[in-house]
Amino acid sequence: MLLKVAVTFLVSFAGLVSAAYANPGACSGDCGTHDPAVIRRTSDGKFYRFSTNNFISIASASSIAGPWTYLGQALPGGSKISGFSGVDLWAPDIIYNNGVYYLYYSVSSFGSQNSAIGVATSSTMDPGSWVDHGATGVSSKTGSAYNAIDSNIVKVGNDFYMAFGSFWGDIY
């Protein structure tokens, strides 16, 4: 009985949440992307999308539905993280705090635990404005309990938390 009540509540709640957000419509413009992270720039309301491949592709649009325009690469020189020279960057996450945009990214070889999470900063998010700071200190190697990939940053009050992992074990 308790399970039935819980399921009914969750289904009802899901309906309320989905009704609260308007359907943005189909994407237009440069829409082919993997692992997108989207943020709205505070200065002009423009949307920026960061995605896997091409050393973190950057696209922008005036509407969440587009049309999206490819702008360039966030880190065309790759990551400063030792041991990952020339390795493509993927699974970006982006946050804004105190006038600075923070772009978190993963470096790894597919199917390997030899991985790390890096961070770059920018005040505008435009290509050419990003400064790579290299490793965050979160990394993994063969035999680790986790894989240091796919970071997600969450702010709770004044504190920031990073969740990461997947493709090997749990989320940390």
N, CA, C and O of each residue as an XYZ file, in Angstrom:
688
protein
N       0.821     -1.191      0.000
C       0.000      0.000      0.000
C       0.869      1.261      0.000
O       0.620      2.205     -0.749
N       1.887      1.251      0.851
C       2.770      2.407      0.936
C       3.470      2.649     -0.404
O       3.641      3.797     -0.814
N       3.871      1.580     -1.082
C       4.508      1.707     -2.388
C       3.553      2.349     -3.384
O       3.963      3.198     -4.175
N       2.290      1.955     -3.357
C       1.292      2.508     -4.270
C       1.123      4.008     -4.024
O       1.019      4.782     -4.975
N       1.096      4.417     -2.770
C       0.965      5.835     -2.430
C       2.192      6.607     -2.915
O       2.062      7.695     -3.476
N       3.377      6.046     -2.700
C       4.610      6.709     -3.117
C       4.665      6.870     -4.632
O       5.027      7.938     -5.125
N       4.315      5.833     -5.370
C       4.319      5.896     -6.834
C       3.304      6.922     -7.321
O       3.598      7.702     -8.226
N       2.122      6.930     -6.735
C       1.088      7.897     -7.114
C       1.581      9.322     -6.876
O       1.386     10.197     -7.719
N       2.217      9.555     -5.733
C       2.754     10.880     -5.425
C       3.808     11.290     -6.449
O       3.767     12.408     -6.961
N       4.744     10.404     -6.751
C       5.815     10.730     -7.690
C       5.285     11.025     -9.085
O       5.753     11.956     -9.741
N       4.321     10.249     -9.541
C       3.729     10.482    -10.861
C       3.006     11.824    -10.875
O       3.122     12.580    -11.840
N       2.268     12.121     -9.822
C       1.555     13.400     -9.732
C       2.536     14.562     -9.689
O       2.335     15.573    -10.362
N       3.594     14.422     -8.901
C       4.601     15.469     -8.777
C       5.293     15.708    -10.116
O       5.537     16.855    -10.490
N       5.608     14.648    -10.833
C       6.258     14.780    -12.141
C       5.376     15.568    -13.098
O       5.876     16.377    -13.879
N       4.079     15.341    -13.043
C       3.149     16.089    -13.884
C       3.145     17.564    -13.546
O       3.074     18.401    -14.446
N       3.219     17.899    -12.276
C       3.252     19.298    -11.852
C       4.533     19.981    -12.306
O       4.503     21.117    -12.778
N       5.645     19.295    -12.166
C       6.924     19.867    -12.557
C       6.958     20.105    -14.060
O       7.376     21.175    -14.503
N       6.529     19.133    -14.847
C       6.576     19.298    -16.299
C       5.619     20.383    -16.766
O       5.890     21.047    -17.767
N       4.509     20.578    -16.068
C       3.557     21.619    -16.441
C       4.093     23.011    -16.115
O       3.626     23.996    -16.686
N       5.061     23.107    -15.214
C       5.596     24.397    -14.797
C       6.564     24.992    -15.816
O       6.865     26.184    -15.748
N       7.055     24.193    -16.751
C       8.022     24.666    -17.722
C       7.448     24.571    -19.129
O       6.903     23.544    -19.532
N       7.584     25.665    -19.861
C       7.099     25.682    -21.239
C       8.033     24.864    -22.120
O       9.243     24.835    -21.894
N       7.469     24.201    -23.122
C       8.263     23.461    -24.086
C       9.011     24.474    -24.950
O       8.373     25.298    -25.604
N      10.352     24.438    -24.973
C      11.091     25.439    -25.738
C      11.035     25.215    -27.245
O      11.469     26.085    -28.000
N      10.519     24.086    -27.704
C      10.469     23.795    -29.128
C      11.736     23.095    -29.582
O      12.670     22.901    -28.803
N      11.754     22.723    -30.837
C      12.901     22.007    -31.399
C      14.100     22.935    -31.527
O      13.951     24.136    -31.756
N      15.266     22.373    -31.379
C      16.512     23.119    -31.534
C      16.694     23.496    -33.003
O      16.336     22.732    -33.899
N      17.255     24.682    -33.238
C      17.563     25.087    -34.610
C      18.995     25.616    -34.665
O      19.551     26.053    -33.657
N      19.575     25.566    -35.854
C      20.958     25.994    -36.024
C      21.911     24.843    -35.778
O      21.621     23.706    -36.152
N      23.039     25.119    -35.157
C      24.069     24.122    -34.869
C      23.639     23.313    -33.649
O      23.949     23.679    -32.515
N      22.920     22.209    -33.883
C      22.309     21.448    -32.782
C      22.986     20.120    -32.486
O      22.711     19.526    -31.443
N      23.851     19.635    -33.348
C      24.518     18.359    -33.107
C      25.520     18.511    -31.974
O      26.530     19.198    -32.125
N      25.250     17.878    -30.848
C      26.109     18.070    -29.684
C      26.065     16.856    -28.766
O      25.107     16.083    -28.791
N      27.098     16.695    -27.962
C      27.154     15.628    -26.956
C      27.483     16.253    -25.605
O      28.292     17.177    -25.522
N      26.858     15.750    -24.560
C      27.119     16.194    -23.186
C      26.996     17.708    -23.020
O      27.910     18.330    -22.479
N      25.904     18.320    -23.464
C      25.813     19.781    -23.405
C      25.653     20.323    -21.985
O      25.009     19.713    -21.132
N      26.251     21.472    -21.766
C      26.053     22.262    -20.548
C      25.663     23.657    -21.024
O      26.384     24.267    -21.813
N      24.539     24.161    -20.555
C      24.020     25.444    -21.026
C      23.922     26.416    -19.859
O      23.542     26.041    -18.749
N      24.270     27.671    -20.128
C      24.176     28.735    -19.129
C      23.788     30.024    -19.843
O      24.081     30.204    -21.025
N      23.137     30.903    -19.125
C      22.740     32.194    -19.688
C      23.696     33.267    -19.177
O      23.903     33.402    -17.971
N      24.274     34.026    -20.102
C      25.222     35.075    -19.723
C      24.477     36.205    -19.025
O      23.427     36.647    -19.490
N      25.020     36.663    -17.923
C      24.345     37.672    -17.109
C      24.294     39.037    -17.785
O      23.328     39.774    -17.591
N      25.297     39.392    -18.565
C      25.373     40.740    -19.135
C      24.352     41.015    -20.227
O      23.875     42.144    -20.347
N      24.005     40.011    -21.028
C      23.093     40.259    -22.154
C      22.003     39.206    -22.332
O      21.203     39.310    -23.261
N      21.953     38.212    -21.480
C      20.908     37.192    -21.573
C      21.132     36.151    -22.651
O      20.272     35.298    -22.870
N      22.273     36.201    -23.332
C      22.565     35.229    -24.390
C      22.869     33.870    -23.765
O      23.518     33.784    -22.723
N      22.388     32.807    -24.421
C      22.659     31.443    -23.971
C      23.975     30.951    -24.569
O      24.277     31.211    -25.734
N      24.743     30.245    -23.765
C      25.978     29.621    -24.222
C      25.888     28.127    -23.956
O      25.460     27.697    -22.885
N      26.302     27.342    -24.951
C      26.291     25.882    -24.823
C      27.716     25.366    -25.013
O      28.390     25.702    -25.986
N      28.153     24.556    -24.076
C      29.471     23.936    -24.112
C      29.262     22.442    -24.275
O      28.386     21.864    -23.631
N      30.058     21.807    -25.134
C      29.822     20.388    -25.395
C      31.123     19.627    -25.651
O      32.170     20.210    -25.933
N      31.013     18.312    -25.542
C      32.118     17.391    -25.767
C      32.623     17.510    -27.197
O      31.874     17.833    -28.120
N      33.914     17.240    -27.354
C      34.641     17.209    -28.626
C      35.149     18.588    -29.014
O      34.652     19.615    -28.551
N      36.140     18.579    -29.865
C      36.726     19.800    -30.400
C      37.273     20.696    -29.281
O      37.195     21.921    -29.374
N      37.822     20.089    -28.229
C      38.382     20.822    -27.087
C      37.357     21.764    -26.453
O      37.642     22.926    -26.165
N      36.193     21.238    -26.254
C      34.994     21.883    -25.703
C      34.477     22.930    -26.692
O      34.948     24.066    -26.738
N      33.499     22.504    -27.474
C      32.862     23.387    -28.447
C      31.983     24.406    -27.738
O      31.324     24.096    -26.746
N      31.985     25.632    -28.263
C      31.138     26.701    -27.731
C      30.161     27.121    -28.821
O      30.556     27.362    -29.961
N      28.883     27.208    -28.462
C      27.856     27.742    -29.356
C      27.029     28.734    -28.548
O      26.984     28.651    -27.320
N      26.373     29.673    -29.229
C      25.531     30.637    -28.521
C      24.234     30.854    -29.286
O      24.137     30.571    -30.480
N      23.241     31.365    -28.564
C      21.934     31.658    -29.154
C      21.219     32.676    -28.277
O      21.483     32.774    -27.078
N      20.320     33.425    -28.880
C      19.535     34.385    -28.100
C      18.339     33.714    -27.434
O      17.732     34.283    -26.527
N      17.995     32.498    -27.885
C      16.896     31.718    -27.312
C      17.412     30.314    -27.009
O      18.307     29.819    -27.694
N      16.859     29.679    -25.999
C      17.284     28.321    -25.652
C      17.048     27.354    -26.819
O      17.749     26.349    -26.939
N      16.071     27.649    -27.672
C      15.771     26.799    -28.825
C      16.636     27.134    -30.040
O      16.624     26.401    -31.029
N      17.377     28.221    -29.972
C      18.234     28.604    -31.084
C      17.687     29.793    -31.846
O      16.768     30.472    -31.387
N      18.253     30.035    -33.001
C      19.255     29.214    -33.670
C      20.626     29.317    -32.989
O      21.098     30.402    -32.650
N      21.247     28.137    -32.802
C      22.562     28.047    -32.189
C      23.637     28.285    -33.245
O      23.552     27.768    -34.359
N      24.638     29.066    -32.886
C      25.748     29.373    -33.777
C      27.047     28.900    -33.139
O      27.352     29.250    -31.999
N      27.805     28.106    -33.878
C      29.101     27.635    -33.386
C      30.054     28.820    -33.316
O      30.179     29.571    -34.283
N      30.727     28.996    -32.178
C      31.647     30.118    -31.984
C      33.113     29.714    -32.012
O      33.966     30.507    -32.410
N      33.414     28.495    -31.595
C      34.805     28.063    -31.544
C      35.050     27.116    -30.390
O      34.130     26.467    -29.892
N      36.301     27.043    -29.972
C      36.729     26.121    -28.921
C      37.028     26.885    -27.635
O      37.546     28.002    -27.665
N      36.695     26.270    -26.513
C      37.024     26.882    -25.225
C      38.523     26.788    -24.959
O      39.146     27.772    -24.559
N      39.100     25.615    -25.179
C      40.519     25.390    -24.883
C      41.204     24.729    -26.080
O      41.508     23.537    -26.038
N      41.448     25.498    -27.149
C      42.012     24.906    -28.369
C      43.373     24.248    -28.167
O      43.755     23.381    -28.953
N      44.101     24.636    -27.145
C      45.404     24.032    -26.870
C      45.321     22.797    -25.996
O      46.346     22.215    -25.640
N      44.091     22.386    -25.642
C      43.924     21.234    -24.768
C      44.099     21.610    -23.308
O      44.087     22.787    -22.948
N      44.260     20.606    -22.486
C      44.361     20.798    -21.043
C      45.809     20.894    -20.579
O      46.716     20.343    -21.202
N      46.007     21.607    -19.471
C      47.320     21.696    -18.825
C      47.589     20.500    -17.914
O      48.685     20.375    -17.367
N      46.605     19.627    -17.747
C      46.754     18.516    -16.817
C      47.852     17.575    -17.312
O      47.812     17.102    -18.448
N      48.813     17.314    -16.461
C      49.954     16.465    -16.793
C      49.501     15.076    -17.243
O      48.650     14.447    -16.614
N      50.090     14.616    -18.344
C      49.786     13.289    -18.860
C      48.636     13.255    -19.849
O      48.297     12.190    -20.365
N      48.028     14.408    -20.124
C      46.879     14.435    -21.030
C      47.075     15.411    -22.184
O      46.097     15.947    -22.706
N      48.300     15.646    -22.584
C      48.594     16.549    -23.687
C      47.949     16.040    -24.975
O      48.134     14.882    -25.349
N      47.206     16.892    -25.642
C      46.576     16.543    -26.910
C      45.323     15.707    -26.799
O      44.691     15.418    -27.815
N      44.941     15.306    -25.589
C      43.730     14.504    -25.387
C      42.521     15.427    -25.443
O      42.527     16.494    -24.829
N      41.479     15.023    -26.176
C      40.286     15.862    -26.274
C      39.613     15.987    -24.909
O      39.776     15.130    -24.040
N      38.872     17.048    -24.739
C      38.179     17.356    -23.490
C      36.702     17.062    -23.669
O      36.161     17.213    -24.764
N      36.050     16.642    -22.595
C      34.651     16.273    -22.753
C      33.867     16.449    -21.470
O      34.413     16.754    -20.410
N      32.545     16.243    -21.607
C      31.584     16.321    -20.504
C      31.740     17.610    -19.696
O      31.971     17.547    -18.489
N      31.619     18.779    -20.337
C      31.789     20.030    -19.603
C      30.624     20.327    -18.659
O      29.508     19.844    -18.848
N      30.913     21.124    -17.652
C      29.883     21.702    -16.787
C      30.295     23.146    -16.554
O      31.486     23.445    -16.463
N      29.329     24.037    -16.457
C      29.636     25.463    -16.333
C      28.832     26.089    -15.206
O      27.644     25.810    -15.045
N      29.492     26.940    -14.429
C      28.804     27.698    -13.382
C      29.300     29.138    -13.425
O      30.338     29.437    -14.016
N      28.539     30.021    -12.788
C      28.899     31.435    -12.670
C      28.962     31.783    -11.198
O      28.061     31.435    -10.435
N      30.031     32.473    -10.788
C      30.156     32.887     -9.397
C      31.014     34.148     -9.313
O      32.147     34.174     -9.793
N      30.463     35.182     -8.702
C      31.196     36.435     -8.455
C      31.885     36.997     -9.698
O      33.058     37.365     -9.646
N      31.157     37.064    -10.814
C      31.688     37.669    -12.026
C      32.593     36.788    -12.859
O      33.184     37.252    -13.834
N      32.710     35.523    -12.491
C      33.586     34.601    -13.220
C      32.812     33.348    -13.606
O      32.056     32.798    -12.805
N      33.011     32.904    -14.848
C      32.448     31.635    -15.313
C      33.510     30.561    -15.115
O      34.674     30.754    -15.465
N      33.102     29.434    -14.553
C      33.986     28.301    -14.306
C      33.540     27.145    -15.188
O      32.399     26.692    -15.100
N      34.438     26.672    -16.034
C      34.161     25.573    -16.949
C      34.943     24.346    -16.479
O      36.172     24.320    -16.536
N      34.217     23.339    -16.018
C      34.830     22.084    -15.586
C      34.776     21.107    -16.754
O      33.797     21.092    -17.499
N      35.804     20.299    -16.921
C      35.871     19.364    -18.037
C      36.572     18.079    -17.604
O      37.261     18.042    -16.585
N      36.383     17.038    -18.391
C      37.019     15.743    -18.140
C      38.092     15.475    -19.185
O      37.967     15.880    -20.341
N      39.146     14.788    -18.762
C      40.150     14.245    -19.679
C      40.306     12.766    -19.341
O      40.388     12.388    -18.173
N      40.345     11.949    -20.368
C      40.438     10.507    -20.160
C      40.638      9.827    -21.496
O      40.560     10.459    -22.549
N      40.893      8.552    -21.442
C      40.849      7.700    -22.623
C      39.604      6.852    -22.465
O      39.384      6.276    -21.400
N      38.786      6.763    -23.499
C      37.519      6.050    -23.402
C      37.749      4.633    -22.889
O      38.617      3.911    -23.379
N      36.958      4.254    -21.898
C      37.052      2.921    -21.327
C      38.191      2.746    -20.336
O      38.497      1.624    -19.933
N      38.813      3.836    -19.946
C      39.951      3.797    -19.029
C      39.624      4.565    -17.755
O      38.812      5.490    -17.769
N      40.257      4.180    -16.666
C      40.123      4.935    -15.421
C      41.228      5.973    -15.273
O      41.268      6.685    -14.270
N      42.106      6.072    -16.230
C      43.143      7.095    -16.201
C      42.487      8.408    -16.609
O      42.477      8.768    -17.786
N      41.938      9.119    -15.626
C      41.083     10.274    -15.888
C      41.335     11.382    -14.880
O      41.897     11.153    -13.809
N      40.906     12.591    -15.242
C      41.015     13.728    -14.327
C      39.968     14.771    -14.696
O      39.424     14.768    -15.800
N      39.703     15.653    -13.757
C      38.773     16.760    -13.968
C      39.562     18.054    -13.853
O      40.291     18.270    -12.885
N      39.405     18.917    -14.861
C      40.090     20.203    -14.889
C      39.109     21.353    -14.837
O      37.896     21.154    -14.904
N      39.645     22.568    -14.716
C      38.797     23.761    -14.665
C      39.479     24.913    -15.402
O      40.698     25.080    -15.347
N      38.654     25.697    -16.090
C      39.107     26.905    -16.769
C      38.162     28.036    -16.377
O      37.023     27.784    -15.985
N      38.626     29.281    -16.478
C      37.791     30.430    -16.113
C      37.771     31.468    -17.228
O      38.683     31.551    -18.051
N      36.692     32.260    -17.224
C      36.525     33.351    -18.177
C      35.558     34.372    -17.583
O      34.687     34.017    -16.788
N      35.707     35.619    -17.960
C      34.748     36.636    -17.520
C      33.651     36.851    -18.553
O      32.647     37.499    -18.256
N      33.827     36.308    -19.785
C      32.843     36.535    -20.855
C      32.280     35.264    -21.486
O      31.179     35.301    -22.036
N      32.982     34.165    -21.429
C      32.672     32.879    -22.070
C      32.981     32.844    -23.557
O      32.727     31.831    -24.208
N      33.516     33.908    -24.108
C      33.834     33.932    -25.531
C      35.074     33.093    -25.826
O      35.953     32.971    -24.973
N      35.156     32.506    -27.040
C      36.366     31.780    -27.418
C      37.578     32.715    -27.307
O      37.491     33.896    -27.645
N      38.685     32.185    -26.840
C      39.886     32.983    -26.672
C      39.991     33.650    -25.309
O      41.046     34.176    -24.958
N      38.909     33.633    -24.536
C      38.922     34.285    -23.222
C      39.176     33.312    -22.075
O      39.333     33.729    -20.928
N      39.217     32.024    -22.382
C      39.336     31.016    -21.320
C      40.779     30.823    -20.873
O      41.693     30.746    -21.694
N      40.969     30.745    -19.553
C      42.276     30.460    -18.965
C      42.172     29.102    -18.284
O      41.376     28.914    -17.364
N      42.985     28.156    -18.748
C      42.969     26.816    -18.162
C      43.818     26.806    -16.896
O      44.970     27.240    -16.909
N      43.248     26.313    -15.814
C      43.966     26.213    -14.543
C      44.414     24.778    -14.275
O      45.032     24.493    -13.249
N      44.095     23.877    -15.209
C      44.521     22.489    -15.072
C      43.689     21.706    -14.079
O      42.482     21.919    -13.957
N      44.339     20.803    -13.372
C      43.664     19.830    -12.506
C      42.981     20.467    -11.301
O      43.478     21.427    -10.713
N      41.831     19.904    -10.956
C      41.103     20.310     -9.747
C      41.582     19.528     -8.533
O      41.265     19.882     -7.397
N      42.334     18.477     -8.769
C      42.747     17.578     -7.688
C      41.940     16.296     -7.678
O      42.245     15.370     -6.926
N      40.899     16.237     -8.519
C      40.087     15.024     -8.633
C      40.608     14.240     -9.831
O      40.520     14.700    -10.970
N      41.153     13.053     -9.566
C      41.679     12.210    -10.638
C      41.524     10.746    -10.243
O      41.232     10.424     -9.091
N      41.724      9.881    -11.209
C      41.647      8.439    -10.944
C      42.660      7.722    -11.824
O      43.155      8.272    -12.808
N      42.954      6.495    -11.451
C      43.860      5.653    -12.226
C      43.326      4.227    -12.176
O      42.398      3.937    -11.420
N      43.895      3.353    -12.961
C      43.461      1.961    -12.982
C      43.434      1.398    -11.566
O      44.412      1.496    -10.825
N      42.304      0.810    -11.206
C      42.141      0.233     -9.879
C      41.444      1.137     -8.882
O      41.099      0.697     -7.785
N      41.230      2.412     -9.249
C      40.504      3.318     -8.350
C      39.069      2.843     -8.188
O      38.546      2.125     -9.041
N      38.442      3.239     -7.110
C      37.046      2.862     -6.863
C      36.086      3.621     -7.775
O      34.915      3.256     -7.880
N      36.564      4.658     -8.426
C      35.713      5.508     -9.260
C      36.468      5.916    -10.516
O      37.657      5.630    -10.662
N      35.764      6.586    -11.418
C      36.364      7.167    -12.606
C      36.128      8.672    -12.529
O      34.978      9.106    -12.472
N      37.175      9.468    -12.526
C      37.083     10.921    -12.356
C      36.670     11.590    -13.663
O      37.486     12.208    -14.347
N      35.388     11.457    -13.994
C      34.832     12.060    -15.208
C      33.456     12.639    -14.895
O      32.906     12.427    -13.815
N      32.915     13.373    -15.862
C      31.518     13.829    -15.844
C      31.167     14.624    -14.590
O      30.205     14.298    -13.895
N      31.938     15.656    -14.303
C      31.678     16.460    -13.106
C      30.399     17.277    -13.246
O      29.991     17.643    -14.348
N      29.787     17.550    -12.117
C      28.632     18.438    -12.039
C      28.778     19.239    -10.757
O      28.934     18.672     -9.675
N      28.727     20.560    -10.881
C      28.907     21.446     -9.736
C      27.541     21.962     -9.297
O      26.739     22.417    -10.113
N      27.295     21.880     -7.999
C      26.032     22.344     -7.423
C      26.353     23.302     -6.286
O      27.220     23.028     -5.456
N      25.641     24.438     -6.255
C      25.815     25.398     -5.167
C      24.648     25.251     -4.209
O      23.487     25.310     -4.614
N      24.964     25.059     -2.932
C      23.961     24.964     -1.880
C      24.325     26.027     -0.851
O      25.326     25.906     -0.144
N      23.502     27.070     -0.776
C      23.854     28.191      0.089
C      25.103     28.856     -0.444
O      25.126     29.290     -1.595
N      26.134     28.944      0.363
C      27.409     29.518     -0.068
C      28.461     28.466     -0.387
O      29.613     28.797     -0.668
N      28.067     27.211     -0.345
C      29.009     26.117     -0.565
C      28.813     25.477     -1.935
O      27.690     25.366     -2.426
N      29.919     25.059     -2.542
C      29.892     24.362     -3.820
C      30.259     22.899     -3.600
O      31.134     22.575     -2.797
N      29.578     22.032     -4.323
C      29.826     20.594     -4.245
C      30.021     20.057     -5.653
O      29.361     20.502     -6.592
N      30.929     19.100     -5.797
C      31.153     18.453     -7.086
C      30.730     16.993     -6.995
O      31.183     16.248     -6.126
N      29.859     16.607     -7.906
C      29.531     15.193     -8.094
C      30.273     14.752     -9.350
O      30.415     15.534    -10.291
N      30.740     13.525     -9.375
C      31.444     13.025    -10.557
C      31.380     11.505    -10.553
O      30.950     10.885     -9.581
N      31.811     10.930    -11.646
C      31.873      9.478    -11.740
C      31.079      8.966    -12.918
O      30.819      9.693    -13.877
N      30.705      7.733    -12.836
C      29.958      6.990    -13.846
C      30.916      6.248    -14.765
O      32.126      6.471    -14.735
N      30.371      5.389    -15.557
C      31.090      4.536    -16.501
C      32.094      3.624    -15.805
O      32.891      2.985    -16.492
N      32.096      3.536    -14.526
C      32.975      2.588    -13.856
C      32.298      2.027    -12.631
O      32.349      0.827    -12.364
N      31.684      2.885    -11.913
C      31.047      2.490    -10.669
C      29.997      3.517    -10.319
O      29.157      3.880    -11.141
N      30.058      3.962     -9.123
C      29.041      4.874     -8.622
C      29.353      6.333     -8.948
O      30.361      6.660     -9.574
N      28.442      7.190     -8.493
C      28.626      8.632     -8.551
C      29.182      9.059     -7.195
O      28.703      8.604     -6.157
N      30.171      9.913     -7.199
C      30.804     10.368     -5.959
C      30.575     11.845     -5.758
O      31.034     12.411     -4.766
